[in-house]
Amino acid sequence: MQKHQIALPIKQPERKLTSTTTVAMTEGSNVQHQAVLRPKQAATYLAVSIATFWRLVNLGKIKTINLSTRCTGVLKSDLDAYLNR
């Protein structure tokens, strides 16, 4: 007698942001406001663990920015680019 395996669809988690920070980034005379997420928020947005998030950062797949000496952030646009690669 053969056993049949049934493939169940995997439900992707909804990507909701509870709060974001915006930073003004200057390029010449243009000022662009972009959403910035903290590492834990970014990991939740990507639906990965915080360890996997830092692994992706160390591999150079996700770029981080320093908001201050002890505060790291990630541009939401960089996370979207990683998801759409």
C-alpha positions as CSV (number, residue, x, y, z in Angstrom):
1,M,0.0,0.0,0.0
2,Q,1.4,3.4,-1.0
3,K,1.2,6.5,1.2
4,H,0.3,9.7,-0.6
5,Q,1.8,13.0,0.4
6,I,-0.4,16.0,0.2
7,A,1.2,19.4,-0.4
8,L,-0.5,22.0,1.7
9,P,-0.2,25.6,0.6
10,I,2.1,27.7,2.9
11,K,0.5,30.9,4.1
12,Q,3.0,33.8,4.0
13,P,2.9,36.0,7.0
14,E,1.4,39.5,6.5
15,R,4.1,42.2,6.5
16,K,2.8,44.9,8.8
17,L,4.9,47.6,10.3
18,T,4.0,48.8,13.8
19,S,6.1,51.9,13.6
20,T,8.9,53.2,11.5
21,T,11.4,56.1,11.6
22,T,12.0,58.3,8.7
23,V,15.4,59.9,8.0
24,A,16.3,62.7,5.6
25,M,19.0,61.6,3.3
26,T,20.7,64.3,1.2
27,E,22.0,63.8,-2.3
28,G,23.3,67.1,-3.6
29,S,20.4,69.5,-3.2
30,N,17.7,66.7,-3.0
31,V,16.4,65.7,0.3
32,Q,14.7,62.3,0.4
33,H,12.7,60.9,3.4
34,Q,12.9,57.2,3.7
35,A,11.5,54.7,6.2
36,V,14.0,53.1,8.5
37,L,13.4,49.9,10.5
38,R,15.4,48.7,13.5
39,P,16.9,45.2,13.1
40,K,14.2,43.4,15.1
41,Q,11.5,45.1,13.0
42,A,13.4,44.3,9.8
43,A,13.6,40.6,10.8
44,T,9.9,40.6,11.4
45,Y,9.2,42.3,8.1
46,L,11.3,39.7,6.3
47,A,9.7,36.9,8.3
48,V,13.1,35.5,9.5
49,S,14.7,35.2,12.8
50,I,17.0,38.0,14.1
51,A,20.0,35.6,13.7
52,T,19.1,35.0,10.1
53,F,18.7,38.8,9.6
54,W,22.3,39.4,10.9
55,R,23.6,36.5,8.8
56,L,22.1,38.2,5.7
57,V,23.8,41.5,6.8
58,N,27.2,39.8,7.3
59,L,26.9,38.2,3.9
60,G,26.4,41.6,2.4
61,K,22.8,40.9,1.1
62,I,21.3,43.6,3.3
63,K,22.9,47.0,3.9
64,T,22.5,48.7,7.3
65,I,23.0,52.3,8.3
66,N,24.3,53.7,11.6
67,L,21.7,56.0,13.1
68,S,24.0,56.7,16.1
69,T,27.0,55.0,17.7
70,R,24.8,52.3,19.3
71,C,21.7,52.4,17.0
72,T,21.5,50.5,13.7
73,G,18.8,50.8,11.1
74,V,17.8,49.4,7.7
75,L,16.1,51.3,4.9
76,K,12.7,49.7,4.1
77,S,13.6,50.2,0.4
78,D,16.6,48.0,0.9
79,L,14.5,45.3,2.4
80,D,12.0,45.5,-0.4
81,A,14.8,45.2,-2.9
82,Y,16.1,42.1,-1.1
83,L,12.6,40.6,-1.2
84,N,12.1,41.3,-4.9
85,R,15.5,40.1,-6.0
